[in-house]
Amino acid sequence: MPIKVLVVDDSALIRSLLSEIVRADNELHLVGVAPDAYVARDLIKQHSPDVITLDVEMPRMDGLTFLDKLMKGRPTPVVMISSLTERGSEATLRALELGAIDFVAKPKLGIAEGMQAYAEEIRAKLKVAARARMIRRTAVERPVERGLPIVGTEKLIAIGASTGGTEAIKEVLLGLPADSPGVVITQHMPAGFTRSFAARLDKLCRISVSEARDGDRILPGTALLAPGGLHMEVARSGANYVARLSEAPPVNGHRPAVDVMFNSAARCAGRNLIAALLTGMGKDGARGLLEIREAGGYTVAQDEASCVVYGMPREAAEIGAAEEVLALEDIGPALLAQARRRGSGNRV
């Protein structure tokens, strides 16, 4: 059966453009359009859509308030429509916290041309979101079991994710202590959103989190997030790990790509590398995770039950790239346990 789509946006132009994009795909079926949350509420009751596109800023009731009510009363996959501004990125990150599956960034200029340019991406995100697992989580910061101190600066943690990854990454990082090994992260996200995402994580976590700049040292107690639109590689500078950014062509359809980060980290860190591949669609990161395992590093993939989209971790598990497949809540403790064992000289 075609995927039933409801479009919710206060802009008549955006409603028209999204309707056209949806109607152009036989796998999608437009069941209605709504200019505000109240009309949307009635259409949801009438049509039970499989996926909803939702604007962030709307009259009468803003998109975040409506999303919060929707997830509490009738959880439905949602793709947010957000503006490429600092305010828009903050609202989008909050929407992902509330349960939205993904988002589409409105172009700043030339909306009609811009939306059509991303038509295939929009349709792909609607299809993924419609089949995504609706996971209700409560973001609770749990006490960290310190155990043995993490010593040395050679160990490195690498994390890759895509759809559903913003909340998964947050949960893993919340469990890391201030003396954690340095962390590098690649999350599929466009330019304009990664800085806000890093700033939000920095406020919540014990470790320091920032958007990476070319040449930044990867230090214990810090995490660097690949900027949207740029690949991030791990390189050596003397005894230090550093981040290198580039505008090289997309890999697996993405820039930044997880495979780029994982492959470079495997070359630099080898058995001192501890890596996790989290929720996301596609296969990016699976081959890189395998390269890390073959280089002697520890590798873990998120399990199907805790993934919003079991794509990238499944690919990793199928090719033998994951040493362990764990629930999201167990991944942070596993990374720390490996860091302590490797720090004490024990080979696991």
Phi, psi and omega in degrees: 000142176300152179282124182279124185242133172245129180257126180235113181197140182281346180273122178298324180296313180295319178301317180294316181295315180294323177299317179296318180296317181293315183294340182282356182239123182293342180278350181245146179226117180283117181261349179170164174230146183223136180275348180203176186294328184289317175294320180300318180303315181293321180291326177296316178298324184283320190248345184046063183298153177278333181206148182234136166265135188225128176284150179283311184256116180219157178284164176070307175214122183289163185299324181292318178297316179297318180299316179301314179295320181298314183291333178279326185260322184210075185307123182220138177302134183229136170248118182281146173252113190233152177273149180278066178226166179299317179296319179295321180291322177297316180295322180295317178297322177295322179297320178295324176297323182283346177128358175299145183278318185201183179212158174239131181272123174291135175293148181292319182234153177061059186301315182300310180294320182295316180295320179293326179296332181258017185303315181295319178296318179299313180298320179297319181292324177296319181292317179295314182299320182298332182256002182289154178277125178278108183248121179267117181238150171247120183282095180245127179280112182271149176299143180266130175279109187289316180059220179290145177294148176271115186247157178085162183242005186279336184287152182216136176253132178236133183230132177234145181199165176221237184303126183086359188284335183297318179285325179294316178299317180301316182297320179294314183292328179300333181272357182272133179283169183296338180260023178298152169302160176301147184235138170239141186226133168239118176239129178296111184198139182285164176302143180102345181246332185293326180295317178295321179297315179297318180296322179294316178297321182299325180288334186265331192263159175287328177275161178274132182237133179211159172288133185291145169242152182301127179092355178301135174284143178262101190253155173303143179079009180228155174229137178246130181256130178299129179293145175301134179089358181227140171285148172239126176246156174259130180228167177259139171226094187067235180271359187256152166272139176226158178267134175240129182252148179208160175256031177301159183304153178303149176240132185056027179083009186229146168212105013282153177245140179294319181302321179300313180293312182299314182298316180292322179294323178298320180292324185275322190252335177054235184288350176274002184264138180233117191230146179227135175247119187255185184313145177162155180270154178095204184231004181302132178100338184294312180293322178295322178295322177296319179297322177296315180297318180293336177276359178100001179280166178269136182229139178221143176239147179289143182279165185297320186297330183259358179275141168290316175228116183268074180246290181301312178297324178297315178302318180296316181295321184292331180262008177077022182280337185263120175293325176222150172241117189231156171294152184307316184295342181264352186288314178304308177302324179294320178297317180294319179299318178293321179298319180291318181295318180289327177293330180272001176092000179277135176264125182262000000 
